[in-house]
Amino acid sequence: MIEQKIVDTISIGKLWSLLDADAIRPWYHHSWLFPRDAQFVEKAGPILDLYQGLCDGQALRAREYVLAFDQKTSIQARARLHPNVPVGAGHPQLVEHEYARQGALNYLALFAVQSGQVFGRCYARRRRVEVEQFWNEALAQPPYHDAQVIHVILDNCSCQHPNTFPTWVKAQHPKVQLHYLPTHASWLNQIEIFFSIVQRKCLTPNHFRDLSHLTARLSEFEAFYNRTAQPFKWNFTRADLETRLNLLR
């Protein structure tokens, strides 16, 4: 017979260990989003091929580059009302809970899939004019100014909408080929991995005196990252995507 005891106190850690050992754990779940884009494979397949160094079944040439573009928007600058207390013996870094909002900015960036290098800029607003300004500056940098072909992976945001943005790109940057992600497929954009690194290594905890301090921190982190940048080891292929989608049919 299993001995049963009634206790009037129990630690949170002990409670969670008991719950975690239970056979039924209704609070455990995984969120997912069913593919809604009717052309999901048609759009995602070529992007996954580019990550494998292929385009239309052929290996990319020497001066043919693959860039992943996106925007990390509304990054807040929060000035803590008391300075952070650095890590010490027996305690982690202490961050004041209260803060004063100092505004927000937007970080636009291009991630070079083949090299791992990043080019980014901060803007107060996120409009078509900022995107065009950013692209003009970024694509004028080496090695892109003398590239044969530049493949750019991007999402369907309004400021680079597929109904209008390609016309401007064709006129201003004829070497660029745009590859739009399927709807709800940001996980296929490698720059999102870089943005997650920025969030964890540069922006957390959020403690910035003002927007100039935040801009400087992002710029310094980008320069630091580029000194040792390596391409991501991306293993998810077109075949993997088709296998996963077949499970949903």
PyMOL commands that set and color helices and strands:
alter all, ss='L'
color gray80, all
select helices_A, chain A and resi 12-20+40-51+128-138+144-146+158-160+165-172+186-188+191-201+211-227+238-246
alter helices_A, ss='H'
color red, helices_A
select strands_A, chain A and resi 54-55+58-59+64-80+99-112+118-123+149-154+176-180
alter strands_A, ss='S'
color yellow, strands_A
deselect
rebuild
show_as cartoon
